[in-house]
Amino acid sequence: MWLLTTIGFFSVVQKRGESGLTVRARAASDLDRLREKYLPEVSATIPNAGTDYPFRGTITHTDFARGLAKMGGDIHYENFKSEGARKMGRKREAVYEKVWSALFELENE
């Protein structure tokens, strides 16, 4: 699962042979914000632990689901990209805009 949020970008997967989830990020600060705001149960950040996402942490399915519910409860904005810019700056907004633009192609399927 990819999560683009107003506090960061995450890829969440269950690795083969593991019972919990791995939360991966491209920026360590994203994991810090996630832990601080919604998921204090995410393990300490593990740097350089993978090939495509340099920062990772682990969490149980139950704790992750609880955090997602908290995230949903905090949606009080009309425009995601604008709120991301307000919380994380224009540089992150520009990155999210590129993702939005790439996903726009799905409308033609």
C-alpha positions as CSV (number, residue, x, y, z in Angstrom):
1,M,0.0,0.0,0.0
2,W,1.2,3.4,-0.8
3,L,0.2,6.2,1.5
4,L,0.6,9.8,0.4
5,T,-0.3,11.9,3.4
6,T,0.1,15.5,4.6
7,I,2.9,14.2,6.9
8,G,4.8,12.0,4.5
9,F,4.9,9.3,1.9
10,F,5.0,5.6,3.0
11,S,5.0,2.2,1.4
12,V,3.5,-0.5,3.7
13,V,4.0,-4.2,3.0
14,Q,4.1,-7.5,4.7
15,K,7.4,-9.2,4.0
16,R,7.3,-12.9,3.3
17,G,7.7,-15.0,6.5
18,E,6.9,-12.0,8.8
19,S,3.7,-11.6,10.8
20,G,3.8,-7.8,11.0
21,L,4.1,-5.0,8.5
22,T,7.1,-3.0,7.3
23,V,6.6,0.7,6.9
24,R,9.1,2.1,4.3
25,A,9.9,5.7,3.6
26,R,12.3,7.6,1.4
27,A,12.8,10.3,4.1
28,A,13.6,9.4,7.7
29,S,11.7,12.5,8.8
30,D,8.5,11.1,7.3
31,L,8.7,8.1,9.6
32,D,9.5,10.4,12.6
33,R,6.3,12.4,11.8
34,L,4.3,9.3,11.4
35,R,5.5,7.9,14.7
36,E,4.9,11.2,16.5
37,K,1.4,12.0,15.0
38,Y,-0.3,8.6,14.5
39,L,1.7,5.5,15.0
40,P,3.9,5.6,18.1
41,E,4.1,1.8,17.9
42,V,6.3,1.9,14.7
43,S,9.7,0.6,15.7
44,A,12.8,2.8,15.7
45,T,13.8,3.8,12.2
46,I,16.1,1.2,10.5
47,P,18.4,3.1,8.0
48,N,19.8,1.5,4.9
49,A,17.7,-1.7,5.4
50,G,16.5,-2.2,1.9
51,T,17.1,-1.7,-1.8
52,D,14.5,0.9,-2.8
53,Y,13.4,2.6,0.4
54,P,16.3,3.7,2.7
55,F,14.3,4.0,5.9
56,R,12.0,1.4,7.5
57,G,10.1,0.5,10.6
58,T,7.8,-2.3,11.7
59,I,4.4,-2.4,13.2
60,T,1.6,-4.9,13.9
61,H,-1.5,-5.0,11.6
62,T,-3.7,-4.0,14.6
63,D,-1.7,-1.0,15.5
64,F,-1.4,0.1,11.9
65,A,-5.2,-0.1,11.4
66,R,-5.7,2.0,14.6
67,G,-3.3,4.6,13.2
68,L,-5.1,4.7,9.8
69,A,-8.4,5.4,11.7
70,K,-6.7,8.3,13.4
71,M,-5.5,9.6,10.0
72,G,-9.0,9.5,8.6
73,G,-10.3,11.4,11.6
74,D,-7.9,14.2,10.9
75,I,-9.0,14.9,7.4
76,H,-10.5,18.4,7.6
77,Y,-9.1,20.1,4.4
78,E,-10.5,20.7,1.0
79,N,-7.4,20.2,-1.1
80,F,-4.7,17.5,-0.3
81,K,-1.8,19.0,-2.2
82,S,-2.4,22.5,-0.6
83,E,-2.6,21.0,2.9
84,G,0.6,19.0,2.2
85,A,2.3,22.3,1.1
86,R,1.1,24.0,4.3
87,K,2.4,21.2,6.5
88,M,5.6,20.1,4.7
89,G,6.4,22.9,2.3
90,R,6.4,23.7,-1.4
91,K,9.1,21.2,-2.4
92,R,6.9,18.3,-1.1
93,E,3.9,19.8,-2.8
94,A,5.8,19.8,-6.1
95,V,6.6,16.1,-5.7
96,Y,3.0,15.2,-4.8
97,E,1.9,17.2,-7.9
98,K,4.1,14.9,-10.1
99,V,2.5,11.8,-8.5
100,W,-1.0,13.3,-9.1
101,S,-0.2,14.1,-12.7
102,A,1.1,10.6,-13.3
103,L,-2.0,9.1,-11.8
104,F,-4.2,11.3,-13.9
105,E,-3.5,8.9,-16.8
106,L,-5.8,6.4,-15.0
107,E,-8.8,8.4,-16.1
108,N,-8.3,7.1,-19.7
109,E,-8.4,3.4,-18.9
